[in-house]
Amino acid sequence: MEKIYSENLERGAAIQATKETINFLLSFSKQFHVVEYKSFQFENSLN
């Protein structure tokens, strides 16, 4: 597993995210909520 992970890191390029992108993702993760009930999964966007 470690070998596969390190090989993928060598092939990939570093991604530079802007401050706006980070803020957007953080805000989205705060408002997104998943509720599981028995075999069902409900995704809610609380905005």
MODELLER restraints for C-alpha pairs under 7 A, 6 or more apart:
rsr = mdl.restraints
at = mdl.atoms
rsr.add(forms.Gaussian(group=physical.xy_distance, feature=features.Distance(at['CA:31:A'], at['CA:45:A']), mean=5.70, stdev=0.5))
rsr.add(forms.Gaussian(group=physical.xy_distance, feature=features.Distance(at['CA:31:A'], at['CA:46:A']), mean=4.91, stdev=0.5))
rsr.add(forms.Gaussian(group=physical.xy_distance, feature=features.Distance(at['CA:31:A'], at['CA:47:A']), mean=6.19, stdev=0.5))
rsr.add(forms.Gaussian(group=physical.xy_distance, feature=features.Distance(at['CA:32:A'], at['CA:44:A']), mean=5.86, stdev=0.5))
rsr.add(forms.Gaussian(group=physical.xy_distance, feature=features.Distance(at['CA:32:A'], at['CA:45:A']), mean=4.74, stdev=0.5))
rsr.add(forms.Gaussian(group=physical.xy_distance, feature=features.Distance(at['CA:32:A'], at['CA:46:A']), mean=6.24, stdev=0.5))
rsr.add(forms.Gaussian(group=physical.xy_distance, feature=features.Distance(at['CA:33:A'], at['CA:43:A']), mean=5.88, stdev=0.5))
rsr.add(forms.Gaussian(group=physical.xy_distance, feature=features.Distance(at['CA:33:A'], at['CA:44:A']), mean=5.09, stdev=0.5))
rsr.add(forms.Gaussian(group=physical.xy_distance, feature=features.Distance(at['CA:33:A'], at['CA:45:A']), mean=6.35, stdev=0.5))
rsr.add(forms.Gaussian(group=physical.xy_distance, feature=features.Distance(at['CA:34:A'], at['CA:41:A']), mean=6.87, stdev=0.5))
rsr.add(forms.Gaussian(group=physical.xy_distance, feature=features.Distance(at['CA:34:A'], at['CA:42:A']), mean=5.62, stdev=0.5))
rsr.add(forms.Gaussian(group=physical.xy_distance, feature=features.Distance(at['CA:34:A'], at['CA:43:A']), mean=4.50, stdev=0.5))
rsr.add(forms.Gaussian(group=physical.xy_distance, feature=features.Distance(at['CA:34:A'], at['CA:44:A']), mean=6.12, stdev=0.5))
rsr.add(forms.Gaussian(group=physical.xy_distance, feature=features.Distance(at['CA:35:A'], at['CA:41:A']), mean=5.82, stdev=0.5))
rsr.add(forms.Gaussian(group=physical.xy_distance, feature=features.Distance(at['CA:35:A'], at['CA:42:A']), mean=5.06, stdev=0.5))
rsr.add(forms.Gaussian(group=physical.xy_distance, feature=features.Distance(at['CA:35:A'], at['CA:43:A']), mean=6.42, stdev=0.5))
rsr.add(forms.Gaussian(group=physical.xy_distance, feature=features.Distance(at['CA:36:A'], at['CA:42:A']), mean=6.19, stdev=0.5))
